[in-house]
Amino acid sequence: MRVSFGSWAFLYGPYSSQPVPLDDVCSRLAEAGYDGVEICGFPPHLTLERYATASSRKHVQRLLDDLGLGISGYVPDLTMMNPTVEGNRKKYLDLLRRHVEVCADLGSPTLRVDTGAAPGSIPESEYADTADRLASLWRDAAEAAAEARVRMVWEFEPGFAFNKPSEVVDIFEQVGHPNFQVLFDTCHAYLCGVVGARQQGDPETLAGGVGQFLDLLSGRIGHIHIVDTDGTLYGEETSRHCPFGMGVIDFPALAEKLKAVPGVNWWCVDLSFWPGSWDLLEPSLNYVRRLLG
């Protein structure tokens, strides 16, 4: 198992006014002892506009090689093409294929997607049809990614629709493509599976917590983000990420289940929106290394 860190931690929240350049992030991760980086496709990191060609992306590949870093995944900017909107199908697929090319050029094993729609934005009368439409679109998207040998992973979270445990399972089954899997973020799993945050209709929670959520998604997980949470929302929108030991997740009890997830070669530490993440790189890595034994 290799450990990476999500570069987006140095773009948002307390870092939004002065985002840290990708080159500096990678250098710092190598210095801290990480095995790799998970790259954000939002500005000012690796965007389609800034790195429009394969040759321009060679700079990033050379940087990672020189630093001895791998890449665990790529988070593309798909925000302009909400996949739940019927008229966006072709545009979404065209944009996704461009991001798949980025993954192929960088050697990224995964490409992350989300449902794009805010919780409560889909009328109840259209909810089932929207889920069907989304699953059909993602089936074609997963096939496009498979052609480049890039795994497509869906990150569910309170900030986006279809975040109930049963909905995650249902949409996974509806997509039904071997190249489509779930990105399991421990922080989001707590907010969605234990708190029932921002769910449409009646809340749905799991008595067995994050561990039960892992069991529920057995055989469906293709990537893991690992981070603690205090069980509250950040900005009333998505899960609040906390440094290990400052939250409520019992990682020593959860570690064996996480390690038993088949086919996952990376754990990505995700300290989104947390002030001082820059100085928490070594403590976070040491904590995860201890969990890995």
Residue frames as qw, qx, qy, qz and C-alpha x, y, z in Angstrom:
[[0.000, 0.888, 0.461, 0.000, 0.00, 0.00, 0.00],
 [0.415, 0.176, 0.003, 0.893, 1.32, 3.44, -0.98],
 [0.135, -0.756, -0.476, 0.430, 0.30, 6.75, 0.58],
 [0.295, 0.421, 0.284, 0.809, -0.41, 9.95, -1.36],
 [0.061, -0.520, -0.415, 0.744, -1.75, 13.39, -0.49],
 [0.331, 0.735, 0.559, 0.194, -4.43, 15.39, -2.32],
 [0.386, 0.106, 0.068, 0.914, -3.01, 18.56, -3.85],
 [0.164, -0.678, -0.430, -0.573, -6.41, 20.33, -3.57],
 [0.554, -0.636, -0.419, 0.337, -5.81, 20.82, 0.16],
 [0.404, -0.391, 0.028, 0.826, -3.60, 23.76, -0.79],
 [0.085, 0.306, 0.502, 0.804, -6.13, 25.41, -3.12],
 [0.362, -0.622, -0.509, -0.472, -9.29, 25.89, -1.08],
 [0.597, -0.701, -0.366, 0.136, -10.46, 27.24, 2.25],
 [0.416, -0.829, 0.074, 0.366, -7.60, 28.95, 4.10],
 [0.516, -0.233, 0.503, 0.653, -5.36, 28.56, 1.03],
 [0.453, 0.688, 0.544, 0.156, -7.80, 30.03, -1.49],
 [0.065, 0.983, -0.015, -0.171, -6.35, 33.55, -1.33],
 [0.062, 0.759, -0.631, -0.148, -2.80, 32.24, -1.87],
 [0.988, 0.072, 0.073, -0.116, -2.93, 28.76, -3.42],
 [0.474, -0.577, 0.601, 0.285, 0.32, 26.82, -3.37],
 [0.527, 0.548, -0.492, -0.423, 1.69, 26.01, -6.87],
 [0.987, 0.020, -0.059, -0.151, 1.64, 22.34, -7.84],
 [0.651, 0.469, -0.473, 0.364, 5.44, 22.16, -8.20],
 [0.098, -0.523, 0.552, -0.642, 5.85, 23.38, -4.62],
 [0.828, -0.234, 0.199, -0.470, 3.24, 20.94, -3.34],
 [0.950, 0.203, -0.236, 0.027, 5.00, 18.01, -5.00],
 [0.413, 0.525, -0.540, 0.511, 8.39, 19.05, -3.66],
 [0.390, -0.458, 0.466, -0.649, 6.97, 19.33, -0.14],
 [0.937, -0.093, 0.051, -0.333, 5.30, 15.90, -0.37],
 [0.820, 0.338, -0.398, 0.235, 8.57, 14.29, -1.49],
 [0.117, 0.539, -0.542, 0.634, 10.37, 15.98, 1.38],
 [0.622, -0.348, 0.350, -0.608, 7.76, 14.71, 3.84],
 [0.217, -0.249, 0.944, -0.012, 8.21, 11.13, 2.59],
 [0.732, 0.333, 0.321, -0.500, 4.96, 10.50, 0.70],
 [0.575, 0.034, 0.744, 0.340, 4.89, 7.89, -2.05],
 [0.232, 0.384, 0.619, 0.645, 2.83, 10.06, -4.37],
 [0.158, 0.236, 0.158, -0.946, 0.41, 12.88, -5.03],
 [0.287, 0.580, 0.758, 0.080, -3.23, 12.99, -6.10],
 [0.207, -0.044, 0.216, 0.953, -3.49, 15.86, -8.56],
 [0.244, 0.671, 0.509, -0.481, -6.27, 18.42, -8.69],
 [0.401, 0.352, 0.558, 0.636, -7.43, 19.57, -12.13],
 [0.041, -0.932, -0.359, -0.009, -8.69, 22.91, -10.84],
 [0.379, 0.705, -0.162, 0.577, -6.77, 26.18, -11.18],
 [0.310, 0.819, -0.417, -0.245, -3.99, 26.87, -10.60],
 [0.588, -0.306, 0.740, 0.109, -2.98, 23.20, -10.63],
 [0.234, -0.106, 0.810, 0.527, -3.23, 20.86, -13.62],
 [0.509, 0.551, 0.342, -0.566, -6.03, 22.37, -15.72],
 [0.694, 0.438, 0.510, 0.258, -6.89, 21.62, -19.34],
 [0.271, 0.959, 0.051, 0.065, -6.23, 25.25, -20.22],
 [0.248, -0.851, 0.455, 0.088, -2.80, 25.42, -18.63],
 [0.343, -0.324, 0.855, 0.215, -1.73, 21.92, -19.75],
 [0.688, 0.438, 0.052, -0.576, -3.58, 21.63, -23.03],
 [0.719, 0.487, -0.469, -0.160, -1.20, 19.21, -24.79],
 [0.965, -0.182, -0.135, 0.132, 0.57, 15.96, -24.00],
 [0.616, 0.380, -0.253, 0.642, 3.94, 17.69, -24.35],
 [0.167, -0.655, 0.209, -0.707, 2.98, 20.32, -21.76],
 [0.834, -0.469, 0.024, -0.290, 2.05, 17.56, -19.32],
 [0.843, 0.202, -0.352, 0.352, 5.51, 16.04, -19.64],
 [0.069, 0.606, -0.398, 0.685, 6.73, 18.76, -17.28],
 [0.684, -0.452, 0.253, -0.514, 4.56, 17.34, -14.50],
 [0.993, 0.017, -0.119, -0.006, 5.57, 13.78, -15.32],
 [0.612, 0.443, -0.394, 0.523, 9.26, 14.73, -15.24],
 [0.235, -0.609, 0.363, -0.665, 8.75, 16.59, -11.97],
 [0.871, -0.324, 0.140, -0.341, 7.19, 13.55, -10.34],
 [0.929, 0.205, -0.220, 0.217, 9.90, 11.26, -11.70],
 [0.358, 0.575, -0.405, 0.614, 12.65, 13.56, -10.44],
 [0.391, -0.516, 0.391, -0.654, 11.05, 13.70, -6.98],
 [0.151, 0.084, -0.978, 0.115, 10.41, 9.96, -6.85],
 [0.447, 0.177, 0.488, -0.729, 6.66, 10.45, -6.56],
 [0.114, 0.289, 0.893, 0.326, 3.90, 8.36, -8.06],
 [0.357, -0.070, -0.071, -0.929, 0.40, 9.58, -8.86],
 [0.202, 0.165, 0.916, -0.305, -2.61, 7.98, -7.19],
 [0.251, 0.656, 0.711, 0.027, -5.33, 9.79, -9.11],
 [0.119, 0.103, 0.227, 0.961, -6.57, 12.88, -10.91],
 [0.111, 0.623, 0.637, -0.441, -9.53, 15.09, -9.96],
 [0.253, 0.305, 0.480, 0.783, -10.83, 16.77, -13.14],
 [0.180, 0.315, 0.246, -0.899, -12.81, 19.99, -13.30],
 [0.002, 0.332, 0.845, 0.419, -16.20, 18.86, -14.63],
 [0.034, 0.441, 0.558, -0.703, -18.20, 21.53, -12.82],
 [0.269, 0.326, -0.203, -0.884, -19.46, 23.21, -15.99],
 [0.534, 0.052, -0.675, -0.508, -21.15, 19.99, -17.17],
 [0.544, -0.182, 0.591, -0.567, -23.57, 18.74, -14.53],
 [0.103, 0.103, -0.946, -0.290, -24.05, 15.04, -15.44],
 [0.208, 0.391, 0.827, -0.348, -27.61, 14.97, -14.07],
 [0.359, 0.593, 0.048, -0.719, -28.82, 17.53, -16.66],
 [0.789, 0.356, 0.501, -0.003, -30.28, 15.79, -19.69],
 [0.534, 0.845, -0.001, 0.012, -28.87, 18.20, -22.27],
 [0.160, -0.841, 0.513, 0.057, -25.29, 17.84, -21.01],
 [0.945, -0.069, 0.319, 0.036, -24.70, 14.23, -22.04],
 [0.784, 0.512, 0.036, 0.349, -22.55, 14.75, -25.15],
 [0.114, 0.862, -0.273, 0.411, -20.69, 17.74, -23.73],
 [0.669, -0.610, 0.388, -0.173, -19.98, 15.86, -20.52],
 [0.945, 0.037, 0.267, 0.183, -18.57, 12.86, -22.39],
 [0.585, 0.702, -0.067, 0.399, -16.46, 15.06, -24.66],
 [0.149, -0.842, 0.357, -0.376, -15.02, 16.90, -21.66],
 [0.824, -0.428, 0.362, -0.087, -14.43, 13.71, -19.72],
 [0.912, 0.300, 0.095, 0.262, -12.52, 12.17, -22.63],
 [0.319, 0.802, -0.254, 0.436, -10.16, 15.15, -22.59],
 [0.456, -0.696, 0.447, -0.329, -9.51, 14.55, -18.92],
 [0.970, -0.066, 0.231, 0.030, -8.98, 10.83, -19.56],
 [0.697, 0.600, -0.141, 0.367, -6.19, 11.87, -21.95],
 [0.116, -0.803, 0.409, -0.418, -4.62, 13.81, -19.09],
 [0.810, -0.404, 0.383, -0.182, -4.71, 10.68, -16.92],
 [0.943, 0.265, 0.098, 0.177, -3.15, 8.60, -19.68],
 [0.446, 0.750, -0.247, 0.421, -0.37, 11.16, -20.22],
 [0.260, -0.715, 0.469, -0.449, 0.42, 11.34, -16.50],
 [0.449, 0.107, -0.879, 0.120, 0.03, 7.65, -15.79],
 [0.407, -0.197, 0.457, -0.766, -2.82, 8.29, -13.33],
 [0.046, -0.092, -0.993, -0.053, -4.64, 5.05, -12.46],
 [0.016, 0.613, 0.763, -0.205, -7.91, 6.77, -11.47],
 [0.030, -0.289, -0.214, -0.933, -10.18, 9.63, -12.51],
 [0.005, -0.349, -0.739, 0.576, -12.65, 10.96, -9.94],
 [0.177, -0.400, -0.473, -0.765, -16.23, 12.05, -10.69],
 [0.112, 0.248, 0.685, -0.676, -19.20, 13.28, -8.66],
 [0.234, 0.592, 0.769, 0.063, -22.92, 13.75, -9.34],
 [0.220, 0.252, 0.238, 0.912, -22.57, 17.51, -9.80],
 [0.335, -0.618, -0.400, -0.588, -26.05, 18.32, -8.46],
 [0.103, -0.333, 0.551, -0.758, -26.58, 19.88, -5.06],
 [0.081, -0.295, -0.924, 0.229, -28.75, 17.96, -2.57],
 [0.172, 0.613, 0.544, -0.546, -32.36, 19.03, -2.91],
 [0.136, 0.466, -0.321, -0.813, -31.90, 20.43, -6.41],
 [0.208, -0.016, -0.859, -0.468, -33.65, 17.49, -8.11],
 [0.626, -0.161, 0.067, -0.760, -37.46, 17.39, -7.73],
 [0.523, -0.141, 0.802, -0.253, -38.74, 14.22, -6.12],
 [0.780, 0.460, 0.273, -0.325, -40.87, 13.53, -9.20],
 [0.619, 0.711, -0.330, -0.042, -37.70, 13.46, -11.34],
 [0.421, -0.679, 0.597, -0.073, -35.39, 11.75, -8.86],
 [0.809, -0.025, 0.585, 0.054, -35.59, 8.18, -10.19],
 [0.705, 0.676, 0.170, 0.128, -35.37, 9.23, -13.85],
 [0.086, 0.921, -0.369, 0.092, -32.37, 11.44, -13.07],
 [0.589, -0.486, 0.646, 0.008, -30.60, 8.52, -11.37],
 [0.831, 0.297, 0.459, 0.102, -31.27, 6.35, -14.43],
 [0.492, 0.861, -0.025, 0.128, -29.95, 9.05, -16.77],
 [0.202, -0.838, 0.504, -0.058, -26.85, 9.56, -14.65],
 [0.739, -0.244, 0.626, 0.055, -26.12, 5.83, -14.55],
 [0.776, 0.538, 0.303, 0.129, -26.47, 5.55, -18.34],
 [0.268, 0.927, -0.226, 0.133, -24.09, 8.47, -18.86],
 [0.379, -0.707, 0.595, -0.061, -21.53, 7.11, -16.40],
 [0.879, 0.056, 0.467, 0.074, -21.67, 3.70, -18.08],
 [0.668, 0.697, 0.076, 0.250, -20.49, 5.30, -21.33],
 [0.034, -0.913, 0.359, -0.193, -17.97, 7.44, -19.45],
 [0.698, -0.469, 0.542, -0.007, -16.53, 4.38, -17.71],
 [0.865, 0.323, 0.330, 0.198, -16.12, 2.69, -21.08],
 [0.399, 0.874, -0.116, 0.252, -14.29, 5.74, -22.45],
 [0.320, -0.793, 0.495, -0.154, -11.96, 5.67, -19.47],
 [0.876, -0.156, 0.455, 0.030, -11.44, 1.92, -19.82],
 [0.770, 0.608, 0.054, 0.184, -10.12, 2.40, -23.34],
 [0.244, 0.793, -0.396, 0.395, -7.23, 4.36, -21.81],
 [0.709, -0.120, -0.620, 0.313, -6.88, 1.92, -18.88],
 [0.026, -0.284, 0.370, -0.884, -7.99, 4.55, -16.39],
 [0.225, -0.430, -0.857, 0.174, -10.34, 3.54, -13.57],
 [0.210, -0.505, -0.157, -0.823, -13.33, 5.84, -13.08],
 [0.340, -0.287, -0.772, 0.453, -14.28, 6.32, -9.42],
 [0.250, -0.702, -0.342, -0.573, -17.30, 8.10, -7.95],
 [0.239, 0.005, -0.593, 0.769, -16.84, 10.10, -4.76],
 [0.340, -0.703, -0.553, -0.290, -20.16, 10.38, -2.90],
 [0.295, -0.042, -0.430, 0.852, -20.45, 13.15, -0.30],
 [0.026, 0.655, 0.612, -0.442, -22.97, 15.40, 1.47],
 [0.021, 0.524, -0.143, -0.839, -22.24, 18.21, -0.98],
 [0.297, 0.188, -0.649, -0.675, -23.81, 16.31, -3.89],
 [0.788, -0.009, 0.048, -0.614, -27.06, 14.49, -4.57],
 [0.925, 0.074, -0.354, -0.114, -27.49, 10.72, -4.23],
 [0.158, 0.575, -0.660, 0.457, -25.54, 10.44, -1.01],
 [0.792, -0.336, 0.294, -0.417, -27.58, 7.92, 0.98],
 [0.369, -0.372, 0.847, 0.090, -25.88, 4.53, 1.49],
 [0.641, 0.338, 0.686, -0.062, -28.61, 2.72, -0.46],
 [0.483, 0.845, 0.031, -0.227, -28.40, 5.30, -3.28],
 [0.048, -0.714, 0.660, 0.230, -24.65, 4.76, -3.62],
 [0.463, -0.068, 0.881, 0.065, -25.22, 1.03, -3.98],
 [0.589, 0.592, 0.513, -0.198, -28.17, 1.46, -6.35],
 [0.377, 0.866, -0.189, -0.269, -26.38, 3.81, -8.73],
 [0.203, -0.532, 0.797, 0.200, -23.29, 1.61, -8.72],
 [0.523, 0.156, 0.838, 0.004, -25.44, -1.35, -9.73],
 [0.527, 0.755, 0.297, -0.252, -27.27, 0.68, -12.37],
 [0.161, 0.793, -0.489, -0.326, -24.01, 1.76, -13.99],
 [0.939, 0.032, 0.335, -0.070, -22.96, -1.87, -14.08],
 [0.642, 0.697, -0.295, 0.123, -19.59, -1.34, -15.75],
 [0.890, -0.228, -0.180, 0.350, -16.44, -3.16, -14.54],
 [0.498, 0.279, -0.112, 0.814, -14.42, 0.04, -14.91],
 [0.266, -0.644, -0.029, -0.717, -16.72, 2.04, -12.63],
 [0.597, -0.286, -0.660, 0.355, -16.14, 1.87, -8.87],
 [0.347, -0.899, -0.226, -0.145, -16.71, 3.89, -5.72],
 [0.343, 0.459, -0.434, 0.695, -14.20, 6.24, -4.12],
 [0.628, -0.616, -0.472, 0.049, -14.55, 5.63, -0.39],
 [0.140, 0.553, -0.314, 0.759, -13.69, 8.76, 1.62],
 [0.402, -0.276, -0.781, 0.390, -13.78, 7.96, 5.35],
 [0.025, 0.188, 0.286, -0.939, -14.88, 11.50, 6.23],
 [0.470, 0.021, -0.333, -0.817, -17.76, 11.52, 3.72],
 [0.519, -0.162, -0.830, -0.121, -18.72, 7.99, 4.75],
 [0.199, -0.269, -0.689, 0.643, -19.20, 9.22, 8.31],
 [0.231, 0.221, 0.107, -0.942, -21.32, 12.24, 7.32],
 [0.549, 0.071, -0.499, -0.667, -23.40, 10.20, 4.86],
 [0.609, -0.088, -0.783, -0.086, -23.61, 6.92, 6.77],
 [0.368, -0.270, -0.696, 0.554, -23.67, 8.05, 10.41],
 [0.042, 0.304, 0.248, -0.919, -24.97, 11.63, 10.43],
 [0.323, 0.597, 0.723, 0.127, -27.23, 11.41, 7.35],
 [0.096, -0.580, -0.017, 0.809, -26.19, 14.92, 6.36],
 [0.282, 0.480, -0.274, -0.784, -27.95, 16.73, 3.50],
 [0.167, 0.111, 0.950, 0.238, -29.92, 13.71, 2.32],
 [0.396, -0.081, -0.320, -0.857, -33.07, 14.13, 0.24],
 [0.733, -0.315, -0.462, -0.387, -36.19, 12.92, 1.99],
 [0.791, -0.596, 0.055, -0.128, -35.96, 10.86, 5.17],
 [0.015, -0.744, 0.666, -0.053, -32.39, 10.48, 6.50],
 [0.977, 0.045, -0.205, -0.045, -30.77, 7.08, 6.12],
 [0.111, -0.752, 0.615, -0.208, -28.01, 6.05, 8.52],
 [0.791, 0.123, -0.598, 0.034, -26.13, 2.88, 9.41],
 [0.718, -0.681, 0.042, -0.140, -25.99, 1.63, 12.99],
 [0.898, -0.169, 0.109, 0.391, -22.59, 0.08, 12.30],
 [0.162, -0.861, 0.170, 0.452, -21.12, 3.37, 11.13],
 [0.287, 0.735, -0.504, -0.352, -18.25, 3.67, 8.67],
 [0.240, -0.276, 0.928, 0.068, -17.35, 0.01, 9.07],
 [0.547, 0.404, 0.703, -0.208, -20.83, -1.07, 8.02],
 [0.452, 0.794, -0.067, -0.400, -20.64, 1.31, 5.05],
 [0.028, 0.571, -0.777, -0.262, -17.43, -0.42, 3.99],
 [0.380, 0.051, 0.922, -0.054, -19.15, -3.80, 4.25],
 [0.534, 0.629, 0.409, -0.390, -22.13, -2.51, 2.28],
 [0.445, 0.806, -0.261, -0.291, -19.80, -1.47, -0.54],
 [0.610, -0.354, 0.682, 0.192, -17.78, -4.68, -0.52],
 [0.597, 0.216, 0.664, 0.395, -16.48, -5.42, -4.01],
 [0.297, 0.854, 0.384, 0.186, -17.45, -1.96, -5.23],
 [0.266, -0.918, 0.110, 0.273, -14.57, 0.22, -3.94],
 [0.794, 0.475, 0.039, 0.376, -11.80, 1.29, -6.31],
 [0.366, 0.483, -0.262, 0.751, -10.00, 4.02, -4.36],
 [0.539, -0.647, -0.481, 0.244, -9.70, 5.31, -0.78],
 [0.088, 0.670, -0.186, 0.714, -9.38, 8.80, 0.72],
 [0.645, -0.405, -0.573, 0.301, -8.48, 8.69, 4.39],
 [0.066, 0.389, -0.219, 0.892, -9.07, 11.54, 6.85],
 [0.142, -0.368, -0.777, 0.491, -10.83, 12.20, 10.15],
 [0.170, -0.528, -0.343, -0.758, -13.95, 14.34, 10.76],
 [0.086, -0.014, 0.625, -0.776, -15.72, 15.90, 13.72],
 [0.116, 0.445, 0.887, -0.029, -19.08, 14.94, 12.19],
 [0.174, 0.752, 0.282, -0.570, -20.08, 18.46, 11.15],
 [0.607, 0.660, 0.340, 0.284, -20.37, 20.23, 7.81],
 [0.402, -0.267, 0.128, 0.867, -17.88, 22.72, 6.40],
 [0.127, 0.139, -0.227, -0.955, -19.73, 25.85, 5.31],
 [0.621, 0.266, 0.478, -0.561, -23.02, 23.93, 5.61],
 [0.611, 0.540, -0.364, -0.451, -22.05, 22.21, 2.38],
 [0.814, 0.236, -0.531, 0.002, -19.74, 19.22, 2.61],
 [0.851, -0.409, -0.271, 0.188, -17.95, 17.14, 5.24],
 [0.150, -0.918, 0.343, -0.132, -15.55, 18.90, 7.58],
 [0.854, 0.226, -0.378, 0.277, -12.13, 17.24, 7.30],
 [0.468, -0.835, 0.253, -0.138, -9.98, 17.06, 10.43],
 [0.245, 0.581, -0.764, 0.135, -6.45, 15.88, 11.22],
 [0.723, -0.120, -0.681, -0.008, -6.21, 12.33, 12.51],
 [0.444, -0.205, -0.657, 0.574, -7.04, 12.10, 16.19],
 [0.083, 0.080, 0.206, -0.972, -9.03, 15.35, 16.26],
 [0.547, -0.064, -0.371, -0.747, -12.24, 13.76, 15.01],
 [0.716, -0.173, 0.412, -0.536, -14.62, 10.95, 15.83],
 [0.865, 0.290, -0.356, -0.204, -13.60, 8.11, 13.50],
 [0.735, -0.492, 0.467, -0.016, -12.10, 5.08, 15.27],
 [0.546, 0.655, -0.483, -0.199, -9.31, 4.38, 12.79],
 [0.126, -0.405, 0.897, -0.123, -7.54, 1.64, 14.81],
 [0.593, 0.183, 0.714, -0.324, -10.81, -0.32, 14.71],
 [0.659, 0.658, 0.108, -0.348, -11.42, 0.52, 11.04],
 [0.014, 0.704, -0.624, -0.339, -7.89, -0.11, 9.74],
 [0.399, -0.106, 0.901, 0.134, -8.19, -3.86, 9.15],
 [0.543, 0.611, 0.554, -0.156, -11.36, -3.40, 7.10],
 [0.290, 0.882, -0.172, -0.328, -9.70, -0.67, 5.03],
 [0.142, -0.568, 0.766, 0.265, -6.60, -2.79, 4.44],
 [0.501, 0.110, 0.859, 0.008, -8.78, -5.71, 3.35],
 [0.553, 0.691, 0.137, -0.445, -10.38, -3.77, 0.46],
 [0.753, 0.045, 0.521, 0.399, -9.19, -5.66, -2.65],
 [0.538, 0.569, 0.385, 0.489, -7.56, -4.01, -5.65],
 [0.065, -0.989, -0.026, -0.128, -6.69, -0.73, -3.90],
 [0.792, 0.137, -0.173, 0.569, -3.00, 0.20, -4.02],
 [0.204, 0.355, -0.168, 0.897, -3.17, 3.76, -2.67],
 [0.261, -0.752, -0.545, 0.265, -4.53, 5.54, 0.36],
 [0.257, 0.526, 0.094, 0.805, -4.81, 9.28, -0.29],
 [0.264, -0.470, -0.508, 0.672, -4.74, 11.62, 2.71],
 [0.060, 0.634, 0.448, 0.628, -7.32, 14.39, 2.19],
 [0.297, -0.462, -0.448, 0.705, -7.02, 17.47, 4.43],
 [0.099, 0.583, 0.447, 0.671, -9.35, 19.73, 2.45],
 [0.245, -0.794, -0.215, -0.513, -10.20, 23.10, 3.98],
 [0.735, -0.588, -0.227, 0.251, -8.01, 22.60, 7.04],
 [0.076, 0.948, -0.257, 0.173, -5.74, 25.49, 8.09],
 [0.345, -0.688, 0.636, -0.053, -2.12, 24.49, 8.60],
 [0.973, 0.179, 0.119, -0.083, -2.28, 21.40, 6.38],
 [0.526, 0.721, -0.406, 0.198, 1.21, 22.27, 5.13],
 [0.075, -0.581, 0.694, -0.418, 2.64, 21.56, 8.59],
 [0.766, -0.151, 0.469, -0.413, 0.54, 18.44, 9.13],
 [0.734, 0.446, -0.449, -0.246, 2.02, 16.43, 6.27],
 [0.306, 0.370, -0.842, 0.247, 4.53, 14.47, 8.34],
 [0.368, -0.092, 0.712, -0.591, 2.19, 13.76, 11.29],
 [0.786, 0.266, 0.067, -0.554, -0.54, 12.62, 8.89],
 [0.668, 0.431, -0.596, -0.113, 1.81, 10.31, 7.02],
 [0.070, 0.317, -0.858, 0.398, 3.19, 8.84, 10.25],
 [0.585, 0.019, 0.507, -0.633, -0.34, 8.15, 11.48],
 [0.835, 0.344, -0.136, -0.406, -1.32, 6.35, 8.28],
 [0.466, 0.460, -0.751, 0.083, 1.92, 4.36, 8.27],
 [0.216, -0.207, 0.811, -0.503, 1.11, 3.15, 11.78],
 [0.752, 0.184, 0.266, -0.574, -2.37, 2.11, 10.65],
 [0.763, 0.458, -0.401, -0.220, -0.80, 0.14, 7.82],
 [0.911, -0.378, 0.165, 0.014, 1.39, -1.62, 10.36]]
